[in-house]
Amino acid sequence: MSKKRKIVIVGAGFVGATMAYYLSMRNQDVAVIESNEAVACEVTEKSFAWINPSGRVLQHFRHLYDATLAEYRELEKELPDLKVNWHGALIWDVLANIERPHIKKINRQQLMELEPNLKEYPEEALFAFDEAAVDPVWTTKLLLKKAAENGATLLFNTKVSLIKQEGDKAVGVHTSNGFIEADVIVLAAGAAVPELCKPLGVEVPVAPSPCIIVRMKSPAKLIRTLISNSRFEARQLTDDILIAAEDYIDESEENGPEAIAKRAFEALRQDLSGGEHLQLESIQVGMRPMPADGYPIVGFHDGIKGLYLSVMHSAITLAPVISRLAANEIVDQVQMKELEGCRLSRFAINQ
């Protein structure tokens, strides 16, 4: 039996929640520290939450993406309350990886059957029939609720000011509510991780990457799948809430978040039957953590014992499979070969 260790997780977003869930399932002494008063208040709240393993990625990361759909299926078995919408994704007029086994070409008639509320249809589209989406806030709350039922402690309104290091080991964190000792410190605070590591002399090449989420009130369920095309990327979050994701450009009047969001809103109003009844509810900019090469940074630091990093873009897609592997590394004190390509040491800077 593995030794029970005191593990502090910094960050109660989706990554922190999945880490807390899997570590608590391994009977560890888990504490989750969050600077906000509730979970998922930062980038998780502003996530489009598409479980999308189809992108073109480097071969030595491909296995992680390939494992994501099966991981969510397994998580559904463990958590019967988990709500994964296996509605698939429709893609046309944008780049897509047609080589994935769960993607097929469909014709105009098939597209019309899947999405009867579109006003115009392309002659063909790609249908990623096994892809899905979740409500990111609800799912984060569920994972942390289950972690708490397993004995994890959740500490809100608690800001980490400094990681305490003794010799070559991280031994705890100084917070706005006092010092908390730990055998392992898991940094799952997204774009805030570089700042937390800087006093340790550790450079983590992660920068905030803004994205725009547009939330609309919908009179009915206008979209059945998830649609990604050259005019919009949108899905139903609930039967009466529709969300769209857009790329951030700049802060100018022409291409700022509000202008981009309103263009997406108008595109949906024009392209959907019933779209004229959509009401713009909110425009939010989320600061996604983006590693310098775009791929996850996961694992113990080579020079500071007890310091574990878990930072990734595409967190909704990758966090469950990576967190299960990471929990094995932390509890069993082994190195999982599946995570070898994710180490911070690949950047060879101040390591």
N, C-alpha and C positions, 0 to 999 in steps of 0.2 A: 504493500500500500504506500502511495506517495505521501510525503510529509506535508502536513497542513501548513501553509505559509500565509503570512499577512500581506495582502496585495492591495495597493492603493491605485485606483484608476482615475486619472485626471481627465475629465470630460464626460458629460452625460448626453452626448449626441448618439447617433446610430452606431458608430464604431465603439464608443465606450459601453453602450448598452449590450452589444453583442459580446464584447469581451467579458462584461460582468456576468452575463447569462452563462456562457460556457465555463468560465472559471468557477462560478457558484455551483454548477452541475458537477464539478470535480471536487466539491466539498472543501473549497478554500475559504479563508477568512477575507472577504472582499469588502472594500469601502470605495464608493464612487464619489468623487468630489466634483461639484459643479458650481461655477461662479454665479450663475443665474438662479432665479427662484424656482425654476421648473426645468424639466428635461427638454431637449431638442429645441432650444431657443435660438440657436445660431444657424449654421448652414443646413442642418437636418430639416428644420422647419421650412426652408426655402428650396427643398429638393423636389425635382420632378419625379423621382423615385421609380424610374424605369429599371427593371431587372433585365439588363441588356448585355449579354455576353458576346454579341456578334461583331464587335469592332475588330479592325485589323490591329493585331498586337504582335510584339516580338515573340518568336517561337518559345523562348524559355519562360514566358509568362502565360502562354496559351492554356496550359493545363489548369491554372487557377480559374480562368474564365469558363473553361469547359465544365468545370465542376459545380458552377454556381446554381444551375437549375435543379440538379439532383440534391444539392444542399438545402435549397428551399423546400423541396418535397419532403426531405427528412425532417426539417424544422417543423413543417406542418403536422407531422406525426407526433412530434414531441409536444407541440403546442396546439391543441385542437382549436383554441380561440384565435389563432393567427389567421388574418384575412389577406390571402394572396389572390389577386385578380389575374387569373390565367387567361386573359382575353386575347393574347397575341398582339403583334404590332404590324401595322401596314406601312410600307415604305415605298415611295416613288419620287422621282426627280431629285433625289439626293444620293450621295455615295453610300453604298451598303456592301457588306461582305456576303456575297451570294453562295459562298462555298460552305457555309455552316449547314449541318444536317437537318436543323430544325427550321430551315428557311426554304420556301418554295415559291415559284412564280404562279400567279393566279391571273385570270383574264378579267375583262370588264364585268361580265355577268357575275362572276364569283365575288368580285369586289362590291358590287351593288347589293348582293345578299348579305355580306358582312357589315356594310355601312350604308343602310338605306337612306340616311339623312344628308348625304352629299348631293350638291346640286349638279356637279360635273365630275366625270370619272375619266381616268386615263385608260388607255387600251389594256395595259397590264400593270401589275404591281408585285412587290415582294411581300409575302406573308410569313412573318416569324411566328409560327403557330404555337410555339411552346414558351414564348416570352410573356412577361407578367409585370405587374406593378403593385405597390403597396401604398398605404397611407403612412408616410414616414413618421409622423408624430405619434399616431396611434400605435404603430409597431414598436417604436422606441419605448413608449410607456409600458407596453405589454412585456417586452424583454426585461425591463428593469423591475417590473412588478414580480415577475417570476424569479429574478435574481434575489429580490428582497425576501420572497417566500422561502428561498433556499438559504437565507441567513445573511445576505449582503446588506450593508449599511449605505444609505443614500444621504449625502451631506450637501444641501443646497445653500445658496448665498455664501459660499466658501471659496475664496479666491486663493490660488497657490501663488505665493510670492517668490519662493526659492526652494530648489531641491537641495537637501542637505547631503553632503558627501563627506565620508570619513575614509581617508586613504583612497583606495581604488573602488570603494563601494558607496552606492546611494543608499541612505539609511532612513529617509523619510522626507516629508515636505513641510515647510513653514507655510501656514495659511493665515488668512484674516481671522480665523477662529482658533489659532494655536498650532502647535506642532503635532504632526501625525507620523508616527514611526511606521516603517514598512520593510518587509523583506524584498519586495519587488514593487517598483513604481512603473505603471503602464501609462505612457503618454498617448492619450487618444483625443487630444484637444485640437485636432485639425491644424489650421493655419497659425495657431498660437504656439505650437510645439517648438519652432525655432527660437522664439524668445525665451521659453522655459529652459532650453538647452544652452543658451549663450553663456550664462555664468559658469557653466561647467567646462567651458572651452570647447564645446561640441557644436559644430556647424551642421545644421540640417537643411539641405537645399529644398525647401518648400516655400512657395509663395502663394498668396491669396489670388484666386482666379474667379472673377465675378461672373455670375450668371443671373438671368432675370426670370422670375416666375410671375406669371399673370394669373390671377384668380378671378373667376367670373361666376355670378349666379346664373343658373340655368333653369328654365321653366320645366324641363324634362331631360331625360337622358338622351342627349343628341349624338354622342359618340359611343360606340359599343366596344371598339378595340382601342388601341393607341395608334394615332396617326402621325407619321413623320414625313413631311414633303417640303417642297421649296417655299411654300406659303406659310406653313405653321407646323408646330409640333405640339400636339394636344391630346388630352385624355380626360375622361370623367374621374374625378376624385371620389365623388359620391353622385347619386342620381341628380342632385340639384346644385352641384359645384363642378365646374369645368376648369381645368388648369392648362396653361400653355407655358412652354419653356422657350426662351430666346437667348441668343448669344449677346453678351455685353460688347459694346463698341467703344463708346467714350461718354463724356459728360456734356457734350454739345447739345444745343437745342434741337438739332436735326436728328442726331443719333444717340441721344441720351436714353436712359432706361424708360422714361415716360413716353418718349416718342416711339421707341421700338415696341413697347407694350401696346400702345394704342394702335399701331399698324397691325400687330398680330390680332388684337381684339376685332378690328374692322374686317380682317381677312376671314375670321371665323364667322362673324355676322353675315358676311356676303356668301361664304361657301357652304354654310349649313342651312338646311331647311329648318326653320324655327330659330335660326341664329339671330334674327332681328330682335328677339326677346332677351338675348343675353345682356346682363348688366355687369359692368366692370366693378369689381369689389376691391381689389388691391393690386399693387405693383411692388414686388420685393426684389432686392438684390442680395443674393447669397454669395458669400466669399468661400468658395470651395478651396480646400488645400490641394495645391498642385505640385507634386514633386518635380524636380528639374527635368527628369526624363519621362514624366507622365505615369510612372509605375509605382506601386506601393513600396513604402519603406517600413519594414517589419522585422523585429528581432531584438535580441539583447545587444547592447552596445559592447563592442569588443574591449574597450578600456575601462568601463565603469560597470562593475558588477551590480546586478539588481535593477538596472535601468533598461526598460523595454519600450521600444517605439512601435506604434501602430498608427500610421498615417497613410491615407490613400485617397485618390480621386476615384470616382465610381464606387463610393462606399456602399450604396444600397445594393449594388450588384455583388461586390466582392467581400464585404465585411463578414457575413456568416461563415463562408468557407475559410477565410483567412483566420477568423477569430477561433474557430474550432482547432485549427492547426496550432495557432499561437498558444492556446490554453494547454495543449500537449507539451509545447516547449517549456512553458513556465512551470507547470506542475511536475512533469517528469524529468525536467532538466536535460532534455535531449534537443537535438537540432533536426527539425523536420526537413527532409530533402525537398519537399514541395515549396518551401519558403527560401531556399538557398539564393535565388535570384533577387530577393527582396531586401537584402541586407544594406544597411547604410554604408558599409565599407566599400560598396561598388563605386561610390563617388570619390573615394580616396582623398578626402579633405578633412584635415584635423581629426582623423580617426586614430 
